[in-house]
Amino acid sequence: MIPLTMEAARVNAGYTQEEASKLFGVHVQTLSKFENDNSKMPYALIKKIPEVYKVPAKVIFFGLKNEFIRLLREGKFDSQIDDE
């Protein structure tokens, strides 16, 4: 499985940024920032990903969104995410 960006997880869950930001308990601009670079996202918010987006946190790509796109285009992602 190819990982998801935070934005993709939100869109797949059917939420706008405004709706998702309320569920995470952050300002919409904060969520927007994390959708572009979640490498420094607080652990408390990471733990909310499964509850809000209904996907395991381990399927989310953590880092710069542009880096995700570059890695995706280069075929750098494994086809599966290992179960822990």
C-alpha positions, 0 to 999 in steps of 0.5 A: 500500500502506498502511504497517504498524505494527511490531505488525502486521508482527510479527503478520503474521510469526506471532511473539509479542512474546517471540519477536520480541524475541529475534530483534531481540536486545532485551528484550520491554518494549523491543519493546513500547515500539517497537510503540507509538512507534518514532520513536526506534528505533535504526538497527541495529534498523531494519535487522533488520526485513526479516530478522525480519519478512520485509518491507522497512523502508520499509513500516513506519510510524515514529512513534506508533501512535496517530498511525498510527491517526489518519492511517489514519482520515483517509485520509492514506496513499497507496495505494502505497509508491514503489519506491526 
